[in-house]
Amino acid sequence: MFKAVFSFKGRIRRTEYVLTQIFYLICLYSIIAIAETEGSEPFSLLLLIPIYILIAQTAKRCHDRGSSGWFMLVPFYGIILLFGAGDYGPNEYGDNPKGEGNERQSAEHYN
């Protein structure tokens, strides 16, 4: 879990996606609280790191559902990402992160 968080390639499970959302919210509230007391300019640049991680992880979660990463721009698609299951077995974005169906697809590929 949490391998290559800055990469837009591959697939991730719902668990990793939810943990990324929680991490983002904690960072967001922490940086805003610090910026209110210290001054906002230098700390606003720190927001770019969790925002980038959130976008990368959301793209990988879209890949797990068999969709392009651009689907994250569709309104309310985030709800589907939170509750919808990923594709069974490998898809064009990589193997199933749960490992379900990867063996069957690999055996068919070699025969």
KAWO-V928312 format. One line per field, one symbol per residue. ss: DSSP state (2 for helix, 1 for strand, 0 for the rest). A space follows every 50 residues. Layout:
ss=???
This chain:
ss=00000000000002222222222222222222222222022222222222 22222222222222000022222000222222200000001001000000 02222222220
